[in-house]
């Protein structure tokens, strides 16, 4: 390695775990981190310092002041700037010997395979289960290891999915998590937890690159930072889980989603659409973006509808999970133009769509 670069990694290479051969493996690796938030920030910084040669960052969001306490890659003056842009600038200033690639997109079924296919290892730093299952399924389809971490207030956990055909997210959580699980923005986040879990996720990435035998595949490492207790749970392959992931991408993709921006255009231009809120009545009354209210369970129990099969039906809920289910069900009933609003009401409000 050139002099300055060798100096940068000199302490790292003194470790028998790494040595010059391990450092070379790190430099030759490429890793994608999806989500540059509370978990993504510490993970990205550790990976950059470790010398991962190519680091990809996928995030559609901007820096928010309320998140700064746990997202140390950004500062107060970065508010409203793209996270991907700011993170790339900070990381390359921190280590000029790496390459950072930015993907300022919301990851969905239409782009996830193309995005993930360019990287060897995927890190999930997102905060909603709909996206987590999507990333997991794509990793299974592409046969890529997935480093996974999550937090809940003062607790967190880390594991690795699909590493040398190890169990996947659907093995640990066979049924898709529902929308009752609140995000950090809703229940708060302890920056000590995000920093530790994000760092532990980076540790798993490094171990995978170095072919270390103790990768957390099939093992969930849980941590309670207040008590200091950690414990591991082993989990096994669940029959059919891997096949379910593969089937998601085995057929030609039919886009059943619509972005908030695209919906806004349709509403402004008064295009003919049927807007349906599939949340419960109290949720609809508390806040809605228009249209009629038909709760998801009512839709799933119906066999006939007032809509024509040629009508464009746009369904929405709080985060997009329930509306996805409704769109898929209606599609099987012949409603080929049934679409789900990406990110639901949460994202609609977050990006300040002004109707």
C-alpha positions in Angstrom: 0.0 0.0 0.0 1.1 3.6 -0.6 2.8 5.3 2.4 0.0 7.4 3.7 -2.6 4.7 3.2 -0.4 2.2 5.0 0.0 4.7 7.8 -3.8 5.1 8.0 -4.3 1.4 8.6 -1.0 0.7 10.6 -2.7 0.1 13.9 -5.4 -2.0 12.3 -2.9 -4.3 10.6 -1.0 -5.0 13.8 -4.0 -7.1 14.9 -3.6 -10.8 14.1 -7.3 -10.8 13.3 -6.6 -8.5 10.4 -2.9 -8.2 9.4 -2.0 -7.0 5.9 -4.0 -9.8 4.2 -7.1 -8.9 6.1 -6.7 -5.3 5.3 -6.4 -6.1 1.7 -9.7 -8.1 1.9 -11.4 -5.1 3.4 -10.1 -2.8 0.7 -11.4 -5.2 -2.0 -14.9 -5.5 -0.5 -18.0 -3.6 -1.2 -20.9 -3.1 1.2 -24.3 -1.5 1.0 -25.9 0.1 4.0 -29.6 0.7 3.6 -30.6 3.5 5.9 -28.3 6.3 7.0 -30.0 6.9 10.4 -29.4 5.9 14.0 -28.0 2.5 13.1 -26.6 3.4 9.7 -24.4 6.3 10.9 -22.2 4.4 13.4 -22.1 1.4 11.1 -21.0 3.6 8.2 -18.3 5.3 10.2 -16.8 2.1 11.5 -16.8 0.5 8.0 -15.1 3.6 6.6 -12.4 3.6 9.3 -11.9 -0.1 8.9 -11.1 0.5 5.2 -14.0 -1.2 3.4 -13.1 -0.2 -0.2 -16.5 0.6 -1.6 -19.4 1.7 0.7 -22.8 2.2 -0.7 -25.4 4.3 1.1 -29.1 4.1 0.2 -31.5 6.6 1.9 -34.2 8.9 0.5 -34.5 11.2 3.6 -33.0 14.5 4.6 -31.2 15.4 7.9 -33.7 16.3 10.7 -32.7 18.2 13.8 -34.7 15.8 16.0 -32.5 12.9 14.8 -29.1 14.6 15.4 -28.6 13.2 18.9 -28.2 9.7 17.4 -27.0 10.4 13.9 -23.5 11.7 14.5 -22.4 11.9 10.8 -24.5 15.1 10.6 -24.5 18.4 12.4 -27.0 21.1 13.1 -26.2 23.1 9.9 -26.9 20.0 7.8 -30.7 20.1 8.5 -32.8 19.6 5.4 -29.8 18.4 3.4 -29.8 14.9 1.8 -28.4 12.3 4.2 -26.6 10.4 1.4 -24.8 13.6 0.3 -23.7 14.7 3.8 -22.7 11.2 4.8 -20.6 10.7 1.7 -18.8 14.0 2.3 -18.0 13.1 5.9 -16.9 9.6 5.3 -14.5 10.5 2.5 -13.1 13.3 4.6 -12.6 10.7 7.4 -11.0 8.2 5.1 -9.8 9.5 1.7 -8.7 5.9 0.7 -12.3 4.6 0.2 -15.0 5.1 -2.3 -18.5 6.1 -1.2 -21.5 5.6 -3.6 -24.8 7.2 -2.9 -28.3 6.1 -3.8 -30.8 8.8 -2.9 -33.9 6.5 -3.4 -36.6 4.9 -1.4 -35.9 1.2 -1.7 -38.9 -0.7 -3.1 -39.7 -3.8 -5.2 -39.0 -1.9 -8.4 -35.4 -1.1 -7.6 -34.2 -3.4 -4.8 -32.7 -6.2 -6.9 -30.8 -3.8 -9.1 -29.5 -1.9 -6.1 -28.4 -4.9 -4.1 -26.9 -6.8 -7.0 -23.9 -4.4 -7.1 -22.8 -5.2 -3.6 -21.4 -8.3 -1.8 -22.8 -7.7 1.7 -26.0 -5.8 2.6 -26.6 -4.0 5.9 -30.2 -3.3 7.0 -30.4 -0.1 9.0 -34.0 0.7 8.3 -36.8 1.1 10.8 -39.9 -0.5 9.3 -40.7 -4.2 8.8 -42.1 -3.8 5.4 -38.7 -2.7 4.0 -36.9 -5.2 6.2 -38.8 -8.1 4.7 -38.2 -6.7 1.2 -34.5 -6.4 1.7 -34.4 -9.9 3.3 -36.3 -11.4 0.3 -34.0 -9.7 -2.2 -30.9 -11.0 -0.4 -32.3 -14.5 -0.5 -33.1 -14.2 -4.2 -29.6 -12.8 -4.9 -27.9 -15.1 -2.4 -26.2 -12.3 -0.4 -25.5 -12.1 3.4 -27.7 -9.6 5.3 -26.5 -8.0 8.5 -29.5 -7.0 10.6 -29.9 -4.8 13.7 -32.8 -3.3 15.5 -33.5 -1.4 18.7 -36.3 -0.7 21.0 -35.7 2.1 23.4 -32.8 0.8 25.7 -32.5 -2.6 24.1 -31.2 -3.9 20.8 -30.2 -7.0 18.9 -28.0 -8.0 16.0 -27.9 -11.1 13.7 -26.8 -12.1 10.2 -29.2 -13.7 7.7 -28.6 -15.8 4.7 -24.8 -16.2 5.3 -23.8 -19.5 3.7 -27.5 -20.4 3.5 -28.1 -19.7 7.2 -31.6 -18.9 8.4 -33.4 -15.7 7.2 -35.5 -13.0 8.6 -38.6 -15.1 7.8 -37.2 -17.9 10.0 -36.7 -15.6 13.0 -40.0 -13.8 12.4 -42.1 -16.2 10.2 -45.1 -13.8 10.0 -44.8 -10.3 8.7 -44.7 -7.9 11.6 -47.7 -5.6 11.7 -47.9 -1.8 12.0 -48.4 -1.8 15.7 -44.6 -1.7 16.1 -43.7 1.9 16.6 -40.7 3.6 15.0 -37.9 5.5 16.8 -39.6 8.8 15.8 -42.7 7.7 17.7 -41.3 6.2 20.9 -37.9 7.7 21.1 -34.4 6.3 20.7 -31.5 6.1 23.2 -28.3 7.1 21.3 -26.2 4.8 23.4 -28.2 1.9 22.0 -28.1 3.0 18.4 -24.3 3.6 18.7 -23.6 0.2 20.2 -25.9 -1.8 17.9 -24.7 0.1 14.8 -21.1 -0.7 15.8 -22.0 -4.3 16.4 -23.5 -4.5 12.9 -20.3 -3.2 11.4 -18.4 -5.8 13.4 -20.4 -8.5 11.7 -19.6 -7.0 8.3 -15.9 -7.1 9.0 -16.1 -10.7 10.3 -17.9 -11.8 7.1 -15.2 -10.1 5.0 -12.4 -11.7 7.0 -14.2 -15.1 6.9 -14.2 -15.2 10.7 -15.8 -18.4 12.2 -17.9 -16.5 14.7 -20.3 -14.7 12.4 -23.8 -14.3 14.1 -25.5 -16.5 11.5 -28.5 -18.3 13.1 -27.8 -16.5 16.4 -29.5 -13.4 17.7 -27.3 -11.4 20.0 -29.5 -9.3 22.4 -28.4 -6.4 24.6 -29.9 -4.4 27.4 -27.7 -1.4 27.9 -29.1 -0.4 31.3 -28.4 -3.8 33.0 -25.5 -4.5 30.7 -26.8 -8.0 30.1 -26.3 -9.7 26.8 -27.6 -13.1 25.7 -27.8 -15.1 22.5 -30.7 -16.9 21.0 -30.2 -19.6 18.4 -32.8 -20.0 15.7 -33.3 -22.5 12.9 -34.4 -22.6 9.3 -38.2 -22.6 9.1 -39.5 -24.8 6.3 -40.8 -22.7 3.4 -39.4 -19.4 4.5 -36.6 -19.3 1.9 -39.0 -20.4 -0.8 -41.4 -17.6 0.1 -38.7 -15.1 -0.3 -37.6 -16.5 -3.6 -41.2 -16.6 -4.9 -41.5 -12.8 -4.4 -39.1 -12.2 -7.2 -39.5 -15.4 -9.2 -42.2 -13.9 -11.4 -42.2 -10.7 -13.4 -42.7 -7.8 -11.0 -46.1 -6.1 -11.2 -45.8 -2.7 -9.7 -48.7 -2.3 -7.2 -47.4 0.8 -5.5 -47.6 4.6 -6.2 -45.4 7.3 -4.8 -46.7 10.2 -2.8 -45.4 12.6 -5.5 -47.3 10.7 -8.3 -50.5 10.6 -6.2 -50.2 14.4 -5.6 -50.0 15.0 -9.4 -53.1 12.9 -10.0 -55.0 14.8 -7.3 -53.9 18.2 -8.5 -54.9 17.4 -12.1 -58.2 15.9 -11.0 -57.5 12.6 -12.6 -60.1 9.9 -12.0 -59.0 7.8 -9.1 -60.7 6.0 -6.2 -58.9 6.8 -3.0 -59.5 4.3 -0.2 -58.2 4.5 3.4 -57.9 0.9 4.7 -57.2 1.9 8.3 -59.7 1.7 11.1 -62.4 4.3 11.4 -60.8 6.2 14.3 -57.5 6.4 12.4 -59.3 7.8 9.4 -61.2 10.4 11.5 -58.0 11.5 13.2 -56.2 12.3 9.9 -56.7 11.3 6.3 -55.7 12.4 2.8 -59.2 12.0 1.4 -61.3 9.3 -0.2 -63.5 6.7 1.5 -62.7 4.5 4.5 -62.9 0.7 4.1 -60.9 -1.1 6.8 -58.6 -3.8 5.6 -60.4 -6.7 7.2 -63.7 -5.6 5.6 -62.0 -5.6 2.2 -60.5 -9.0 2.8 -63.9 -10.4 3.7 -65.6 -9.0 0.7 -66.1 -10.8 -2.6 -67.8 -8.0 -4.5 -67.1 -4.3 -4.7 -68.6 -1.1 -6.0 -65.5 -0.5 -8.2 -65.1 -1.5 -11.8 -62.2 -3.8 -12.6 -60.9 -1.1 -14.9 -61.0 1.7 -12.2 -57.8 3.0 -10.8 -57.9 2.3 -7.0 -55.3 3.8 -4.7 -55.2 2.4 -1.2 -53.4 3.9 1.8 -52.8 3.2 5.5 -50.4 4.4 8.1 -47.2 2.9 6.8 -48.1 0.9 3.7 -48.4 -2.6 5.0 -52.1 -2.9 5.2 -52.6 -1.1 1.9 -50.1 -3.5 0.3 -52.2 -6.4 1.5 -55.4 -4.8 0.2 -53.8 -4.1 -3.2 -52.6 -7.7 -3.6 -56.0 -9.0 -2.6 -57.9 -6.8 -5.0 -55.4 -7.7 -7.8 -56.3 -11.4 -7.3 -60.0 -10.4 -7.7 -59.4 -8.8 -11.0 -58.7 -5.2 -10.1 -55.5 -4.8 -12.0 -55.2 -1.1 -11.3 -55.2 -1.4 -7.5 -52.2 0.5 -6.1 -50.8 1.0 -2.6 -49.4 4.4 -1.4 -45.7 3.9 -0.7 -44.9 4.7 3.0 -48.6 5.4 3.7 -49.8 8.5 5.7 -46.5 8.6 7.7 -44.4 9.2 4.6 -47.0 11.5 3.1 -46.8 13.8 6.1 -43.0 13.4 6.5 -42.2 14.7 3.1 -44.7 17.5 3.5 -46.7 16.8 0.4 -48.8 19.9 0.0 -52.1 19.2 -1.7 
